[in-house]
Amino acid sequence: MAAAQGRLSDGAGEMDEAKGTEEEARHKGSHNGSNGSGGSGGGTGSAGSAAPPAFAAAVEALRAARLRPQIEVEATPAPKRLAPHAYALEAAVVDGDEDLADGRLVLLHDPAGHDAWHGTFRLVTLVRAELEPEMAADPLLPEVCWSWLTGALQARGLTYGEPSGTVTRASSHYFGGLSARPSASQIEIRASWTPREGLGGVPDTAAHLSSWCDLLAQVAGLPPAAPGDASVVTLPQRRGPQSR
């Protein structure tokens, strides 16, 4: 997943304390391979001996989640100043040797609670993919993409609160020595929400991760993993997937 890691480490996509994002500022105050169930790293105040039991359990559920084979997920260093405890994952939707979409999911935990979150846990995400220019020109695209996020959570029966985020589309046009390159368009979803806490104050992070992967797959243009509502719209296959 080197390509996904590279694209997520630039200034436009990184969700860390140095660069920050509008979403993170507002709410500031592992997998190995496609379906791995192990892994280490990915957190500050990670799920070791010093981690609160609820956070340790939430992280372990993320590590044990089973996902569709087209999605590769692995742990990555988490932001250090957003919450006392954090754990982060990167993912890419893969078709052979090509990446169709990528994203990052960060689990935050403050045992003392957070007024803006209305809870002790918060999920923060970035998802992005390339689009056909004509699809990117659709004036309803931002609303549709946001509905994919909320719909993915609702489809798995998840309860959540305080959702917030942005949907951004950008186009690149090339000139001069780069004029041979076709125009490119990209959609980017940044969002955060508060997962409902269950027994022991632990949210169902595995189900939230699965919902997030459903969103990634939909943005990438993959068909649903199982028969779903006929009204669900997926992005058409892009001109060409991103080389890994």
N, C-alpha and C positions, 0 to 999 in steps of 0.2 A: 504493500500500500504506500510505496514511496511517493507516487505522484500525488496522492491525496494529502499526504503529510506536507509536501512542498506547497501545494496550493493553499493549505490552511495556515501556513506559517507566514504568509506575507501580511503587509500592513492592512489590507482590506478585509482579511478574514480572521485574523488572530483574535481570540477572546481572552486576553490576559490582562493583568493589572497594569502593565506598562502602557499598552495602547488603549485598553478599555473600549467599551461600546456604549452607545446610548442606553441599550437595554440593561447592561450590567450596572451602569451608574445608577439607573433608576431603582434597581432592586438590590443594590449593595447594602446596605442599610435600607475480567479482561480476557479482553479476549485475545487469542492468538489464532490467526487464520479465520476462515469464514464462520465456523460454528464453535470455536474453542470455548472451553469452560474453565480455563485457568488463566494465569497471567499475574503479573505483579506491576507495581508502579501505578501511575495515574492519579495520585492523590497527594494533597497536603493534609496533614492530620489523618493519614490514610488508615485503612482498616487494620491497624496493628493493635498492640496491647494498650496504647494510649487512647485509642478511638472509642467514643461512646458506643455502647452495645447497639443502639438503634442504627447508627451510621455504619458500623461494621456489618450488620445484617443486611442493610440496604445495598452496600457494595458487593457483598457476597452474592446477593441475588442477581446483580448485574453480571457478575463473572460467570454465573451458572446458566444464564439465559440461553435458550436454543433459538437460532435465527435461520431465516431462509438462506440457502447456500449462495445466492448471488451477492450477499452482503458480507464484506470482510470488516471485522471490528477488532480494534486493539486499544489497549490503554495508552494514554499519552499524559505528559505532565499537566497538572491542573493549575488554574490560577491560584495565587497565594494570598490575595488580600480581600477576596469577596466574602469569605466566611471562615470561621475557625476550622472547618473541615470541608474538603472538596475532593472529588474524584472525577476524572475526565476520560472520555472515549472518543476515538476517531473512527469513522466508517467510510467505506467506499462501496458503491454499487458496481459490481464487476461483471463484464461480459468478455470471457476469454482473457486477453491481456489488456483490455480497455476499461477505463473508468467512465461510467455514465453519469454519476453524481457523487458528491461527497458531503460530509458533514461532521460536526462535533457536538457532543452532548456532555454537559457538565452537571454533576450532582453537587449541590451545596447543602451544608448542614450547620445550623447554629442552635445548639442545645438550649440556649436562653430564649429562643424565638426571635422573630423579626417582624416589626410592625407592618412593613410593606408587603411581606410575604403572607401574613396571617397564618403562620405555621413555623415549623422548625426546618423544613426542607424546601429546596427550590431547584427546579430543573431549568437550565439555560441551554439554548441550542442555536446552531448555525447550520443551514442546509443550502447547498447551491448546485446548479447544473446549467449546462449550455442549452440554449433554445434556438429554434428556427426564428429568424428575424420577424417573419409574419406573425408567429405565435406571440412573440414578445410585444408586438404592437397592439394586441388585444387590450382595450381599455379595462376590461373586467378581470384581467389576469391577476392582479394583486388580491382582489377579493376571493377569487377561486383558490389561489394558493393558500390563503389563510384558512379557508374552509377545509382544505385538505388536512391541515394540522389538527383543527378541532374535530373534524370528522374521524381522523385516525384514532384519537383518544376516545371518542364516543363509541366507535365501533367495537372497542374492547371493553365497554362498560366502565370506563375509568371516571372517577370523580376528581375534579381539580378546581382550583380557585385562582383568582387574580391573574388571568392570562393577559399577556401584553407582548407586543412585538411589532416588527416592520417587515414589509415585503418590498424589495428593491429590484428593479430591472435596469440593466445597463447594456449599451450597445457600443461596439468598437468598429470603426471604419478605418481602413488602411490606405495610405497614400505614398507617392514617391516610390522609393525602393521596396516598400511593402505592399504596393498596390495589387500584387498578384494574390494576396491573401483574401479569402472571402470575409465579408462582414460577419461579426460574431455578436451574439446576444446572450446574456446570462441572467438568471433569476436567483435571488438570494433571500432566504427567509431567516430572520433572527427573531427568536421568541423566548419567553420564559413563562413558567406557570408553577403553581404550588400543588404538588400531589397530595391527595388525602392520606392521612396517616392511619394505619390500621392497628392491629394488636401490637402492644409494646411500643407504640409510636413509630412504627416502621411502615413506610409507603410500599406499594407493590411496584418496586422499581423494575423488575423484570417485565411486567406488562407495559409499563411506560416505555421501556427500551424497545419492546416489540412494536408498539404503536409508532414510535419515532422511526423505526426501520420501515414500517409500512409507508410513512410519509416519504422517506428517501426513495423507496421503490417507485412510488407514484410519480414523484418529480422526475425520476430517471426514465419514465415511460414504460416500466414493466407492467405486465398484467397482474391483477390481484392474485395473491397466493391461493385464495379459495374463492368460490363464487360469491359475488357481493351484489350490492344494489346496482341495478342497471343504470341508474342516474349518475354513478360515479364516472368522472371524466379523468383520463390520464393524458399526460403530455405525449404528443406524437414523437416517434423516434427522431432524434436529432440528425443533422446532416452527417455527423460522424462522431463516434465517442472519442473521449480524450485519451491520448496515448499515455500509458503508465510509465 
